[in-house]
């Protein structure tokens, strides 16, 4: 990846992977488009095991997680904003109402914490693996067995072609099929059959593309290969025969406590039965004979994705552009609305607290996507658009970012949706509501799908916004004058006061 020079303070990057089984921290330095690892920290937190039957985080699990993040935070405290990306995966995707935990996690870590979809996790896994392969342009199947999900990806170079995220992982499968560490032949076969059902759902799409090699990443694959090599069962990669011997060793041990596999730490042994069952199912269903194991995984993918963001190679920008093309969004209208919305934001940035880097990004993405719902129907197209944005697989986006953009698209016309914004934490709710007001006005000012004439000078205070137009502007634009009066009433119903004047 060719990159331009960057300031010294931004050459050091960090990735935090809040996995269902383990938390990882990797710190690296960007050198000529590559990354040199400076430090690694890892703790087995088992966050996924800390969810109760209602999907809420148990206090003990939350305490473990926050204590770990505080330790990570000590290492990250001096790093510049924007150089650290912390990503939560399956456990936090499953967690019910995780907002409180996420807020406390950000305080502990000292940097924002986001939650990503399974497809985004798969993309990051592939990116991390691809950067460690000797020949990344060979078509590759990547298998990543995490604590709560398993990602299957086929890609070439640094571009994934097919992404799958399956709802099974070494921790969740070990808890489900091997309670209290008991390992038996019947339980192992049940675990394998259940995993085979999951993998078979993706089999057609994966086989259609095909692959030249299979690569495993993360703890299960690494532990399996380490044990197989130490026992003399494998020299290169992990073979199907070596995997079957490992499976037999687990069943013969009978209990996790009795496992004596060289190269496998006790903490990994606790979740190895579930991981081996899933790995065996992948080999069986996909017909694999051998799998190499990569040193790269999601945390390395996070680092390379972060490096791209700092050099204007942001996957989120490409995802938005692709969605615009897919739904035939008018690019000229989107550009007009985006430019006007950004001009209004700059005018009120100080008064409304919209000067942070994320505010203009959210506003720009929403402006570009505000008309995607027209591909469904004109009636209620803001609602159609919000649904499409919220449920699309948008590469690079966290769940929080995607929900924020969807809320802005939902609120850009008609009744101001207070209930939609009420679902966000207080600080984020205030920011999104203010961005939504600006987006609504930008759309209104370009209803004629033209240049829109001179822009008003905005003046904001609290929930009040005053627009100062040049003299005679509204007389020359009677449709805009009427639309602004209608907007004043709509905003007033939501507790906003809009004033419009000339001069």
N, C-alpha and C positions, 0 to 999 in steps of 0.2 A: 504494500500500500504506500504510494508516494504521498508525502505530506509536506506542507510548508513549515518553516521554522516557527516555533511557538515559544512564548515566554517561559523562563526557567520555572516559575511558580506553578505553571500548568503542564509541565512535562511529567510530573509525578501523578499517577492516577491510581485509584483504588476501587476494587469491586467487593461488595459484601453480598454473599449468597445466603439468604435465610431459608435454608432447605427444611423439609419436613423432618429429616433425621439429623443433619448436621448444619452448623453455621460455618461459613468460610469467609476469610478475609484475605485478599491478595492485593499487594501493593507493587506497582511496576513503574518503570521509567521509560518514557517514549524516546527511542533513539533511532532516528532515520527511518521512521515508518514501522519499526518493530518495537516490541516491548521486552524489557529486561526485568525479570522479577527481582524485587528487593526484599520482600518479606511475605511470609504466609502464616496465617493463624487458623486453627480449626478446633471447633468444640462440638461434641455430640450432644446437642440440646434436646433432640427428639420432641420437637414442637408438635408434630403430628400426633404423637401419643398423648398429648395434653389436651385434646379436644374431648369434651364430654358428649353425652348422647344427643344433646341439643345443638352441638357444634360450637359451644362456647369454650374459650380457653380457660382451663383450670388455673387457679392462682399459683400453684406450684410450678406449672409449665411456664406461665408468664414470668414468674420471678427468675427462673433459669435463663429464659431468653433475654430479659432485660439486664441481668448480671453479665451475661456474655457480651451484649452490645455495649455495655459500659466499659468493659475491658477493651473491646475493639475501638471504642470511641477515644480512649486514651491515646491510642496509636494514631488516630485520624484527626485529632483536635486541631493540629496546625495546618491541615490541608485546606486549600482554597475552595470556596463554594463552586460547585459545578465539576469538580475533579473527582468526586466520589459518587458512585451509584450503588445504592442498596436495594436489592430485589428480593421480594418474598414470593414463594411458589405455592405448591399445592395446599399445604396446611393453612396458609392465610387465605387462599382462594376458598377453602371450605369453611373457614371460621365464620361464625355468625356475629355480625356487628363488630368487626375488628377495629373500628375507628379509634376507640379509646386506647387499645394496645399500640396501634400505629403511632399515635401522638406521643405516647410515653417512649416508644422505641426511638423516635426521632430525637427526643431530648437526650436519651441515653447515648445514642450514637453521635449526635452532633451534626447529623446530615439527614436529608429527607429519605424516607423509606417508602417504596412503592410496591405494589402487587401486580404481577403480570399474569396473563392468560397462559394456558398450557401451550398454545401455538407459539406465543412469543418466547416462552421458555425453550421450546424446541428450536426456534431460530437462533437463540443465543447459544444453546448447546452446540449446534452445528458450526456456528461462527468460531467458537472456541476450539473445536476439534479441527476444523479445516486449517487453522493457522499453525497447527502442529504436525500436519501430514507432510511427508517428503514430496509427494506429487499431488497437490490439492486438486488438480484438474481431472483426475481420474474419478469417474462416477462412484460415489461412496454411499453405503448404508451406514448410518450412525444409530447406535442403540444406547440410550442413556437410562439406566434404572435408578431413579431417585427414591427418596423415602416414601413419597405418596403418589408419584406418577411415573410413567415410563414414556420417554419420547423416542419416536422412530422418525428418522429424517433421511431422505435421499437428496443428494446435492452434487453439484460439480463446481470446482473452484471454490469461491466464497459465497455462492448463490444456492440456497436451498430450492429444490424443485417440488418436493412433497413433504409436508409437515404433519405429524400425527402426535397427539398427546393422549395416552391411555390412562384410565383411572385405576392404576395399580402401582404399588411401589414396594420396596423391600421391607419397610417398616409396617405399612398397612397389611401386606400379605402375611408377614410373620405374626402379627397380632391376631389376624383372622383365622389362619390355618394352623398355627403352631403356638397356641396359648401356653403361657408359663414355660416356654422353651421346650416343650415336648415335640419330638420329631419321630414320625412313624411313616411307614410306606403308604398307608392309606391316606394320611394327611398330605403327604407330599404329592401323591397322584391327584388328590382333589385340588390342591393349589395349582398344579400344572394345568389341569383341565380348565379351571377357571381362567387362568392366564391365556391359554390357547384360544378360548372364546374371544377374549379381548383382542388378541393379535389378528385373528382371522377376519375381524371387521375391517382391518386396514390392508389385508393381504392383496386384494385386487389392484388397488391403487399403487401399491409398492411394486408389485410384479410387472405392472404395465410399463413402468419406467426402467426397471431392472437396475443392477449394480455390478460393479467389477470387484468390489471388496467390501467387507463388513468390518466396522470399527466400533468397539465398545468404549464407553467413558464412565467416569465416576466410580464409586466405591465397590459395588458388587463385581463389576468386570475386573477391576484391578486386584481385588482380594482373590477372586477365583484364579486369575493368571498367576499371582504370586504363589499361591498354595500349590498349583499344578507344577510350576517350575521347581519349587523347593522339593517336591516329592518325586521329581524326575519324570512327570507325566507329560510335560510340554517343554519344548525348547524355544520355539518362536512364539506364535500366537496361541490363543486358547482353542483347542480342537474339540469337536463334538465328543470324541472318545474320552478326553481328559475331563470334560464337563460331566459325563456320565459317571466316571469314577468318583468325582467330588460329590455328586448327588448320592452315590452309594455310601460314601464315608459319613455323610450327614445322617442318613437313615440308620446306619449301623451304630452310630454314637448314641442315638435315642434321645439325647437331651443336649441343649446348647452348652450346658456346663461341662459336658463330657467331651466336647469338640477339642481336638488338639491338632489344628491345622497350622503348619509353619507359615509365617508371614501374615497371619490373620490376627489382628488385635481382638481382645475380648469384647470391646464395644462393637466392633464390626460383626463378630460371631453372633451376637444377639439378634441381628437382623439378616444374617446370611441365609437361613433356610428360605425365607420369602424371596430373597433376591435370586437364589439359585433356581427356585421353582420357576420364576419369571424368565430367567435367562434360558433355562432348558426349554421352556415353551417357545421362546423366540427362535431358538435353533431348530426345533421340530417343525414349527409351522412354516418358517421361511426356508427350510432346507439348507441351513448353514452347516458347513463342515469345519470352518475355522474363522476366528475373529481376532484381529489384532486389537490392542488396547492403547488408547490415546492418553497422553499426559494432559491434554486440554479438556475442559468441560465448560459448564455455564459461566463460571466466574471469569475464565479467560475470554469467553465470548462477550461478557459485559465490558471488559476492559477494551477490547477492540471496537465494540460499538460506541463506547464513550470516546475513544480516540477519534472515531469518525465524526461524532457530533462536534468535537472541538475543531474539526477541519472541514466544516460545511459538507459532510457526507452523512447527514442525519437520515437514518432509515425512516423516521417519521415523516419527513418531507416527501420521500419517495412514495410512502404508503398513501398519503393524502392525494398526491398527484395521480396515483393509480386509481384511487376511488373516484376521483373526478372524471377520469377517462371512462371508467366502467359504467358510470351512471350518466354520462353525457352532460356533465355540468358545463354551462356557458362560461368559458375561462375569462372572457372579457368582463362580464358582469361580476364574477367573483373577484377579479382584480380591482375593479372600481370600488366595490364594497369594502374590500380589505384595506385599500389605501385610505378611504374616508374614515373607517373605523380606527385605524392606527393614528390618523391625524387627530381625531377626537380624544383618543387615549393619551397621546402626548400632552394635549392641552389640559387634562385633568389628572395627570399621573401623580403629581405631588399631593394634590388635595384629596384624591381617592386612594392613595397607596397602591398605585398600579405601575410603579417604576421597576419592580423586580423582573428578571429576565423571562419568567414563565408567563406573565400576563400578556405580553404582545404575541407570544407563540400561540397560546390558547385562542386569542382573539383572531389571529390570522387563520388558524386551522378552521375555526368555526365559520369565518367569512367565506373561505374557499368551499366549504361543504354545506353551506346553508340551504342550497337548492337541490341536494341529492334526492330528496323525497319526491321531486317532480317526476322522477322516473317511475314512480308508483301511481300517483294521481295528483292533480292540482289541489283538490279538496283535502284539507288537513295535511298538506305536504310537509309542514314543519314537524308534525308528529311522525309521519313516515320517515323523514330524514333522521330524526333523533333515534328511531328504532334501528335504522340501518347503521348509523355510526356506532351506537352502543353495542351492536352484536357482530360487527364486522371483525375479521382478523386483520388488524392494523399493525403491521410490523413496527417495532420500536416503542409502541405506546404501552404505558402502564395502565392498569385497570382504572386508576384514579383519573389519569389524563383523558382516557376515552370517555368515561362518564361525564367529565367536565365539558368536553366538546359537545357531547350529545345533549347535555342540558342547555348549552348556549344555542344549539340548532333548534331545540324544542321551543325555546323562548324568544326566537327572533321576530315573531309576528303574533298578531291577535292578542288574546288575554295573557298578561304576564303570569307565568306559572310559579307562583310562590311555593306551592307544595313540592315541586321538583327540586328547587334550591334548598328547601328545608331539610332535605336528606343529607346535605353536606355538613361537615363540621363548621362551627360558627365563623371562624376566620375565612375559610374557603368560601363559605356561603356569601359573605359580604363581598368578596372580590368577584365571584362569578355573577352575582346580581348586577354589580356595577358594569362589568364587561358586557352583560346582556343588554343593558340599557343603551350602551354605545353601539352595539351591533344592530339593535332595532332601529336606531336613528340612521345609521349608515345605509341600511337596506331601504328605509323610507326615502332618504334623499336621492336614491338611485332607482326609484320605482319606474321612472321613464326609460330605464336601461340606457341612459346616456351619461354625459359628463357630470350633470347635476348642478352646474353653475358654481358660484363662489361658496366656500364652506363657511359655516358659522364659527365664531370663536366661543368655545365652551367655558363655562365658569361653574365650578361644583363646590358644594358644601353639604356634607352629610347626605341626606336623601333628597337634596335639591340640586337641580341642574338648570342653568340658564344658557340659552343659545343666543348669541349676538350676531345677526345677519347684517351685511352691508345694506345701506338704504335702497329701497326699491326692489330688493331681491324677491320677496314674497308676492309683491304685486305682479311681477313678471312670471311667477310660478304659482298660480292659484291652486293647482292640484296639490303641490307640496304644502301650501298653507293649510288646506283642509285636512290633509293627512297628519300634519303636526298637531292640529287641534284634536283630532281623534286620538292620537297617541297620548296627548296630555291627559285625556279622560281615562284611557286604559292604564296608564302609569299611576294616576291618582287612586284608582281602585286598589292598587297594590301598595299604596303608601308612599309613592314618589310624587315630587312636585316638579313639573317641567314648565319653564317659562320661556317664551320666545319673544324677541324684540328686534327691531331694526335700528341701526344707527350706531 
